Amino acid sequence: MAYNVVLLQTARQGLWEAIDWYNEQSVGLGNELMAEFFEHLKKLPENPHRFKYILKPFRRLRLKRFPYLIIFRIDEARQRVVVAVFWHEKRDPERLERVLR
């Protein structure tokens, strides 16, 4: 059974901030980031368990071209994947831990 994917406000905000930043660097680059983000989201519904834990119960999915992680948890009771944050890999991991707790 496929899971539904839900994006929390924190994930949407992180994505839009990254898109804006990349578009300031080069016109259209932020749109390429957004396209890759949504392409990767398509991997989640069928088997979200295949991705590694970053901090239980949260798992991570790395983008290929951009240095970002899609961080999510699985809500088995509701059969959904909850995307909590969109996180730049170079940011402080302790800060990520605080955000996820």
Secondary structure, 3 states (H helix, E strand, C coil): CCCEEEECHHHHHHHHHHHHHHHHHCCCHHHHHHHHHHHHHCCCCCCHHHCCEEECCEEEEECCCCCEEEEEEEECCCCEEEEEEEEECCCCHHHHHHHHC
